[in-house]
Amino acid sequence: MKKANSVLLTPVSLLALTVASLCLPAANAASSAADALKQTTVSAQFRYRLENVDEDKALQNATASTLRSRLTLNTGSWFNSKALLEIDNVSSIGGERYNSTVNGNGRYSVVADPTGTDINQAALIISPNPDAQFTLGRQRINLNNQRFIGSVGWRQNEQTFDGLRYQQKLAANWQLDLASLHNANRVFGPKGSAADLHGRFNLATLNWQLLTTQQLSAFVYDLDFDTLQARDSSTQGLDYSGNLAALPKLKWQLALASQTDAHQAPVDFNHHYHRVDFSYNFGLFTGKVWQERMAGDGQTAFQTPFATLHAFDGFADLFLTTPNSGVRDNALEISLPVKSTKLALSYHQYDSDAGSQQLGSEVNATLAWDPTPQLNLLVKLAQYNADSHAADTNKVWLMASYNL
């Protein structure tokens, strides 16, 4: 294993960038604290969800009825700076007939939505000019399609990060995104042993807008955990997405990445990742096909501990941790938008990356309806049929979100 990987960025380097940027002219800053207070906005969101889990194992079916109430405050700008505060409360309605991972209801299947009140975001944002932004504190970070770094927005308690982030537009079509973080506030919070993951997490992303409809991203993510050394790693990759102006109905995403052991990782590993994703709009509906490979060798596998995992490898969430044999997800989807309604159906076939095993298959369905700009209604289904991985699993969600 590698014990002395070079650190790509540190809080000191980020601070140096920020101090340098502060020397640039201010843009659109409020002239006084009173003006900043006048520009302050407060918003609220309520999201109710009923989730049912039926697994073919010796656990009782879970039914989680939860309400997330979110209050967000954004101040106006003063001396190029503004503040962000966001507080979430997750409450159970009608009892907790599910294992939230912290409520002790181990006889039920897991629905990782613990109840409690948490500071979701609390940050100081400095914008010395229109092309630069520095964020200090607890913040939401979503990079590219969130396959490696994301906020896990599907869960009632979001994943946010504590640390420093610097975003800089370098030219008309280049953007640099750097972050040095020391803690992840996970979806299992706000209480419990799994609520936080401490360490030193250095993220670097360079985005290049090749054309109006095409973007290329290069990234390096260095993760050094205090208590989860098995996930210590360095990941480097490229992500290319877009479409052709001459053929706007065809879109693609092509991604490649390599992951190696780093810091105090207990074993050596070197794994690869790829995603090949094409979609085409046929008018009435859009068809999409893709393959995603998370490599594995039977001992270790490519892992993405900070990803928005629910968005990948099926809604049943049975591949949150990549099995040591790896996984190849071959999938197709058909989506049909009709005015304020969208129906989507997808099929996944999961095979191991090593050993040529069939792991299972999954059918997903979603029906989303926006009766008003403030109200969103969602019905979501997942049916996983196991071959050699996990157990047959059915999940159903009913959700309503309202924004004030």
HELIX and SHEET records of a PDB file:
HELIX    1   1 PRO A   11  LEU A   22  1                                  12    
HELIX    2   2 ALA A   33  LYS A   38  1                                   6    
HELIX    3   3 GLN A  229  ARG A  231  5                                   3    
HELIX    4   4 LEU A  309  ALA A  311  5                                   3    
SHEET    1   A19 THR A  41  GLU A  55  0                                        
SHEET    2   A19 ALA A  62  ASN A  74 -1                                        
SHEET    3   A19 SER A  81  SER A  92 -1                                        
SHEET    4   A19 GLY A 116  ASN A 129 -1                                        
SHEET    5   A19 ALA A 132  GLN A 139 -1                                        
SHEET    6   A19 THR A 160  ALA A 171 -1                                        
SHEET    7   A19 TRP A 174  ASN A 185 -1                                        
SHEET    8   A19 ASP A 196  LEU A 211 -1                                        
SHEET    9   A19 GLN A 214  PHE A 225 -1                                        
SHEET   10   A19 SER A 233  LEU A 244 -1                                        
SHEET   11   A19 LEU A 247  ASP A 261 -1                                        
SHEET   12   A19 ASN A 270  ASN A 281 -1                                        
SHEET   13   A19 THR A 286  MET A 294 -1                                        
SHEET   14   A19 VAL A 327  VAL A 338 -1                                        
SHEET   15   A19 THR A 341  ASP A 351 -1                                        
SHEET   16   A19 GLN A 358  TRP A 369 -1                                        
SHEET   17   A19 LEU A 375  ALA A 386 -1                                        
SHEET   18   A19 THR A 393  ASN A 403 -1                                        
SHEET   19   A19 THR A  41  GLU A  55 -1                                        
END                                                                             
